[in-house]
Amino acid sequence: MVGDGPFTKKCEALLRKQTGARQALLTHSCTAALELSALLLDIAPGDEVIMPTYTFVSTANAFVLRGAVPVFVDVRADTINLDEKLIEAAITPRTRVIAPVHYAGVACAMDEINALAKAHELHVVEDAAQGIGATYRGQPLGTLGSLGALSFHATKNVISGEGGALLINDENLMERAELIREKGTDRSRFIRGEVDKYTWQDIGSSFLPSDITAAMLMAQLTETEAINATRLAIWMRFHAAFADAERAGNFRRPAVPQDCGPNAHIYYLVFNSLAERERARKSLADAGISAVTHYVPLHTSPAGERFGRISGDLKVSISVTDGLLRLPIYPDLTAGEEARIIDAVLAL
């Protein structure tokens, strides 16, 4: 029932096998994995962390809790990912981390991001909350930076209700990550019989999920490939069905660069204005179809204004916020439901 039980160990072993990460540690959420990252990297007051403004609050909160300043950068219009061309202008002597977010399970331009990080001696912490099973140039998301955070929240492709994992790709961080995750103690070494008692060694917190949660996750993780394949088939049928409407200028479909292997986490449309998006949402709702918006850019939020710093013009993020509408997509979506969604969108 408690954390770090047999199902936790099985899940972590399977995640290492699936991703190739040096170490995988289950956490009770992706938020926890990001917070663990900030502790592990000794993020301190005044440090700066570069991230897209178009993301969930956890990307920023994990670092703000350590006193750091999130530096909000705009996203690309095609992938809605952190615009790699705008990162260097945001770097200052206080910058410690670049935190790319792989929106909708489509990879950021990680070659360029990692090159910048190397040149400026920065860590890369991937927010791969939506990225389970997706790849960049054949490499799983979450394994391209020093650290990667995955989510198994009920809204994700692979779920455990609540849950997450930290993927550790820098071997120098492995031992300390285990301590921090176990409330700053060497309990994991004690369980393995490496020490005769365990004690407080470092800062830390309680990041472990229940082994019941891990048991549920195990059943899902073993089906990751099948789940993503089913979602991707639906995604592709949506994409083909809406091609002509995009060419007519009705909206923009998702873009997937050639280097990216997506996991079909989200299928969205970006309308030309807030008014058009809202008309579409109401029309779909009237047809019994729940289509929803997504993030409010963090730089426009009260906490974002209080804790963060803006770098450059963030107009793409504002435009995306006004125009984006997510369509229902999940493995149990029937052919009839799929057809009804397609017909309703084409009738807009």
C-alpha positions as CSV (number, residue, x, y, z in Angstrom):
1,M,0.0,0.0,0.0
2,V,2.8,2.5,0.9
3,G,5.2,4.0,-1.6
4,D,8.2,2.3,-3.1
5,G,6.5,-1.1,-3.1
6,P,6.8,-3.9,-5.7
7,F,4.5,-2.2,-8.3
8,T,6.4,1.0,-7.9
9,K,9.6,-0.8,-8.7
10,K,8.0,-2.7,-11.7
11,C,6.8,0.6,-13.1
12,E,10.2,2.3,-12.7
13,A,11.9,-0.7,-14.4
14,L,9.4,-0.6,-17.3
15,L,9.8,3.2,-17.7
16,R,13.6,2.8,-17.8
17,K,13.1,0.1,-20.5
18,Q,10.6,2.1,-22.5
19,T,12.6,5.4,-22.4
20,G,16.2,4.5,-21.9
21,A,16.5,6.9,-19.0
22,R,19.3,6.2,-16.6
23,Q,16.8,6.3,-13.7
24,A,13.1,6.6,-13.4
25,L,11.5,7.6,-10.1
26,L,7.7,7.5,-9.7
27,T,6.1,10.5,-8.0
28,H,2.6,11.4,-6.9
29,S,2.3,13.9,-9.8
30,C,4.2,15.5,-12.6
31,T,4.1,18.7,-10.5
32,A,6.0,16.8,-7.8
33,A,8.5,15.6,-10.4
34,L,9.1,19.2,-11.4
35,E,9.4,20.3,-7.8
36,L,11.9,17.5,-7.2
37,S,13.9,18.8,-10.2
38,A,14.1,22.3,-8.7
39,L,15.3,20.9,-5.4
40,L,17.8,18.6,-7.1
41,L,19.3,21.4,-9.1
42,D,19.6,23.7,-6.0
43,I,17.5,26.4,-7.5
44,A,17.7,29.4,-5.3
45,P,16.2,32.9,-4.9
46,G,17.0,35.1,-7.8
47,D,17.8,32.3,-10.2
48,E,16.0,32.5,-13.6
49,V,14.2,29.7,-15.5
50,I,13.3,30.1,-19.1
51,M,9.9,28.6,-20.1
52,P,7.0,29.2,-22.5
53,T,4.3,31.4,-21.2
54,Y,1.8,29.1,-22.8
55,T,1.9,26.2,-20.3
56,F,0.4,24.9,-17.1
57,V,1.1,26.6,-13.8
58,S,3.2,23.7,-12.5
59,T,6.0,24.5,-14.9
60,A,6.5,27.8,-13.2
61,N,5.4,26.9,-9.6
62,A,8.0,24.3,-9.2
63,F,10.7,26.9,-9.5
64,V,8.9,29.8,-7.9
65,L,8.6,27.7,-4.8
66,R,12.4,27.9,-4.6
67,G,12.5,31.6,-5.1
68,A,13.4,31.6,-8.8
69,V,12.0,33.9,-11.5
70,P,10.2,32.3,-14.4
71,V,11.1,34.1,-17.6
72,F,8.3,33.8,-20.0
73,V,9.1,33.4,-23.7
74,D,6.7,33.1,-26.7
75,V,5.8,29.9,-28.5
76,R,6.0,29.0,-32.1
77,A,2.9,29.4,-34.2
78,D,3.1,26.0,-35.8
79,T,3.8,23.6,-32.8
80,I,2.8,25.9,-29.9
81,N,6.1,24.9,-28.3
82,L,8.7,27.2,-26.8
83,D,10.3,29.2,-29.7
84,E,13.9,28.1,-29.7
85,K,14.9,31.2,-31.7
86,L,13.8,33.4,-28.8
87,I,15.6,31.7,-26.0
88,E,19.1,33.2,-26.3
89,A,17.7,36.7,-25.9
90,A,16.1,35.7,-22.6
91,I,19.4,34.4,-21.1
92,T,21.0,36.5,-18.4
93,P,23.8,35.8,-15.9
94,R,21.1,34.5,-13.5
95,T,19.7,31.9,-15.9
96,R,20.0,28.4,-14.5
97,V,17.5,26.3,-16.4
98,I,15.6,26.1,-19.7
99,A,12.3,24.3,-19.3
100,P,10.8,23.3,-22.6
101,V,7.2,22.0,-22.6
102,H,6.3,19.5,-25.3
103,Y,2.8,20.7,-26.1
104,A,0.3,18.0,-27.1
105,G,3.0,15.4,-27.2
106,V,4.9,17.0,-30.0
107,A,8.6,17.6,-29.3
108,C,10.3,21.0,-29.0
109,A,13.3,21.7,-31.1
110,M,15.6,19.9,-28.7
111,D,18.8,20.0,-30.7
112,E,18.7,23.8,-30.7
113,I,17.7,24.0,-27.1
114,N,20.3,21.6,-25.9
115,A,23.0,23.5,-27.9
116,L,22.0,26.7,-26.2
117,A,22.0,25.1,-22.8
118,K,25.5,23.6,-23.4
119,A,26.9,26.9,-24.7
120,H,25.6,28.8,-21.6
121,E,26.2,25.9,-19.1
122,L,22.5,25.5,-18.3
123,H,20.4,22.6,-17.3
124,V,17.4,21.5,-19.4
125,V,14.4,20.2,-17.5
126,E,11.8,18.8,-19.9
127,D,8.2,19.3,-19.0
128,A,7.0,16.2,-20.8
129,A,3.7,15.9,-18.9
130,Q,1.9,15.3,-22.2
131,G,4.8,13.3,-23.8
132,I,4.6,9.6,-22.8
133,G,5.6,7.5,-25.8
134,A,6.4,10.5,-28.0
135,T,9.8,11.0,-29.5
136,Y,12.2,13.5,-31.0
137,R,14.5,12.0,-33.7
138,G,13.6,8.6,-32.3
139,Q,14.5,9.4,-28.7
140,P,11.7,9.4,-26.1
141,L,10.6,12.8,-24.7
142,G,11.9,13.3,-21.1
143,T,15.3,11.8,-22.0
144,L,16.7,14.7,-24.0
145,G,17.6,17.0,-21.1
146,S,19.2,16.6,-17.7
147,L,15.8,15.7,-16.2
148,G,12.3,15.0,-17.6
149,A,8.9,15.1,-15.9
150,L,6.0,12.8,-17.0
151,S,2.4,12.9,-16.0
152,F,0.0,10.1,-15.5
153,H,-3.0,12.3,-14.5
154,A,-6.4,11.1,-15.6
155,T,-6.3,13.5,-18.6
156,K,-3.2,12.0,-20.1
157,N,-2.6,9.1,-22.5
158,V,-1.4,6.7,-19.8
159,I,-3.0,7.2,-16.4
160,S,-3.1,6.3,-12.8
161,G,-5.6,8.9,-11.7
162,E,-2.9,11.0,-10.2
163,G,0.8,10.3,-10.7
164,G,4.0,11.2,-12.4
165,A,7.6,10.3,-12.8
166,L,11.0,11.9,-12.9
167,L,13.4,10.7,-15.6
168,I,17.0,11.3,-14.7
169,N,19.5,11.4,-17.6
170,D,22.5,12.9,-15.8
171,E,24.2,10.2,-13.7
172,N,25.6,12.8,-11.4
173,L,22.0,13.6,-10.2
174,M,20.9,10.0,-9.6
175,E,22.0,9.4,-6.0
176,R,20.8,12.7,-4.7
177,A,17.4,12.4,-6.4
178,E,16.8,9.2,-4.5
179,L,17.5,11.0,-1.2
180,I,15.3,14.1,-1.9
181,R,12.4,11.9,-3.1
182,E,12.5,10.0,0.3
183,K,12.2,13.1,2.5
184,G,16.0,13.7,2.4
185,T,16.8,10.3,3.9
186,D,18.7,7.3,2.7
187,R,15.8,5.0,3.2
188,S,16.1,3.5,-0.2
189,R,19.7,2.4,0.6
190,F,18.4,0.9,3.9
191,I,15.7,-1.1,2.0
192,R,18.4,-2.4,-0.3
193,G,20.5,-3.5,2.7
194,E,23.3,-1.1,1.9
195,V,23.1,0.6,5.3
196,D,22.0,-0.7,8.7
197,K,19.7,2.2,9.4
198,Y,18.5,5.3,7.6
199,T,18.7,8.9,8.6
200,W,18.3,12.5,7.4
201,Q,20.9,13.3,4.8
202,D,19.6,16.2,2.7
203,I,16.6,18.4,2.0
204,G,13.6,16.6,0.6
205,S,9.9,15.9,0.8
206,S,7.4,13.1,0.4
207,F,7.2,12.5,-3.4
208,L,6.2,8.8,-3.4
209,P,2.9,7.6,-4.8
210,S,1.0,4.8,-3.1
211,D,1.8,1.3,-4.5
212,I,-1.9,1.0,-5.2
213,T,-1.5,3.9,-7.6
214,A,1.5,2.2,-9.1
215,A,-0.4,-1.0,-9.6
216,M,-3.0,0.9,-11.7
217,L,-0.3,2.6,-13.6
218,M,1.5,-0.7,-14.4
219,A,-1.6,-2.0,-16.2
220,Q,-1.6,1.1,-18.3
221,L,2.2,1.3,-18.9
222,T,2.2,-2.1,-20.4
223,E,-0.2,-0.9,-23.0
224,T,1.5,2.4,-23.8
225,E,2.2,1.6,-27.4
226,A,-1.3,0.3,-28.1
227,I,-3.0,3.2,-26.4
228,N,-0.9,5.7,-28.4
229,A,-1.5,3.8,-31.7
230,T,-5.2,4.0,-31.2
231,R,-5.2,7.7,-30.4
232,L,-2.9,8.4,-33.3
233,A,-5.3,6.6,-35.7
234,I,-8.1,8.9,-34.6
235,W,-5.8,11.9,-34.7
236,M,-4.8,11.1,-38.3
237,R,-8.5,10.7,-39.4
238,F,-9.3,14.1,-37.9
239,H,-6.3,15.6,-39.6
240,A,-7.2,14.3,-43.0
241,A,-10.9,15.3,-42.6
242,F,-10.1,18.9,-41.8
243,A,-7.4,19.5,-44.5
244,D,-9.7,21.3,-47.0
245,A,-11.2,23.5,-44.3
246,E,-7.7,24.6,-43.3
247,R,-6.9,25.4,-46.9
248,A,-10.1,27.4,-47.0
249,G,-8.8,29.5,-44.1
250,N,-11.4,28.4,-41.6
251,F,-8.8,27.4,-39.0
252,R,-5.3,26.0,-38.5
253,R,-4.6,22.3,-37.8
254,P,-1.8,21.0,-35.6
255,A,1.7,20.9,-37.1
256,V,4.1,18.0,-36.5
257,P,7.7,18.6,-37.6
258,Q,9.4,15.8,-39.4
259,D,11.8,15.0,-36.5
260,C,8.8,14.5,-34.1
261,G,7.0,11.2,-33.3
262,P,3.8,12.4,-31.7
263,N,1.6,10.5,-29.3
264,A,-1.7,12.1,-30.2
265,H,-2.3,13.5,-26.8
266,I,-4.4,16.4,-28.1
267,Y,-6.1,17.2,-31.4
268,Y,-6.8,20.9,-31.6
269,L,-7.9,23.6,-34.1
270,V,-6.8,27.2,-34.0
271,F,-9.4,29.6,-35.2
272,N,-8.7,33.0,-36.6
273,S,-10.1,35.0,-33.6
274,L,-11.7,34.6,-30.2
275,A,-15.1,35.3,-31.7
276,E,-14.8,32.6,-34.3
277,R,-13.5,30.1,-31.6
278,E,-16.4,30.9,-29.3
279,R,-18.9,30.5,-32.1
280,A,-17.4,27.1,-32.9
281,R,-17.4,26.0,-29.3
282,K,-21.0,26.9,-28.8
283,S,-22.1,25.2,-32.1
284,L,-20.2,22.0,-31.0
285,A,-21.8,22.2,-27.6
286,D,-25.2,22.5,-29.1
287,A,-24.4,19.3,-31.0
288,G,-23.5,17.6,-27.8
289,I,-19.8,17.7,-28.4
290,S,-17.5,19.0,-25.6
291,A,-14.7,21.0,-27.2
292,V,-12.6,23.0,-24.7
293,T,-10.0,25.7,-24.6
294,H,-6.6,25.4,-22.9
295,Y,-4.1,27.5,-21.1
296,V,-4.2,31.2,-20.1
297,P,-0.7,32.5,-20.8
298,L,1.1,32.7,-17.4
299,H,2.4,36.2,-18.0
300,T,-1.2,37.5,-18.0
301,S,-2.1,35.8,-14.7
302,P,-1.9,37.6,-11.3
303,A,0.8,35.2,-10.1
304,G,2.7,35.4,-13.4
305,E,2.8,39.2,-13.1
306,R,3.9,38.9,-9.5
307,F,6.6,36.3,-9.8
308,G,7.7,36.3,-13.5
309,R,9.6,38.3,-16.1
310,I,8.6,38.7,-19.7
311,S,11.1,38.3,-22.5
312,G,10.1,39.7,-25.9
313,D,6.8,40.0,-27.6
314,L,4.4,37.2,-26.5
315,K,1.8,37.9,-29.2
316,V,1.7,34.3,-30.6
317,S,0.7,32.9,-27.2
318,I,-2.1,35.5,-26.9
319,S,-3.3,34.6,-30.4
320,V,-3.2,30.9,-29.6
321,T,-5.1,31.4,-26.4
322,D,-7.9,33.2,-28.2
323,G,-8.1,30.7,-31.1
324,L,-7.4,27.2,-29.8
325,L,-10.1,24.6,-29.3
326,R,-9.4,21.0,-28.3
327,L,-11.6,18.2,-29.7
328,P,-12.5,15.0,-27.9
329,I,-9.9,12.3,-28.4
330,Y,-9.5,9.1,-26.4
331,P,-9.0,5.4,-27.2
332,D,-12.7,4.5,-26.6
333,L,-14.0,7.1,-29.0
334,T,-16.3,5.1,-31.4
335,A,-16.4,5.4,-35.1
336,G,-19.9,6.9,-34.9
337,E,-18.7,9.5,-32.3
338,E,-15.7,10.3,-34.4
339,A,-17.9,10.8,-37.5
340,R,-20.2,13.0,-35.6
341,I,-17.3,15.2,-34.4
342,I,-16.0,15.5,-38.0
343,D,-19.4,16.4,-39.4
344,A,-20.0,19.0,-36.8
345,V,-16.7,20.7,-37.3
346,L,-17.1,20.7,-41.1
347,A,-20.6,22.3,-40.7
348,L,-19.2,25.2,-38.7
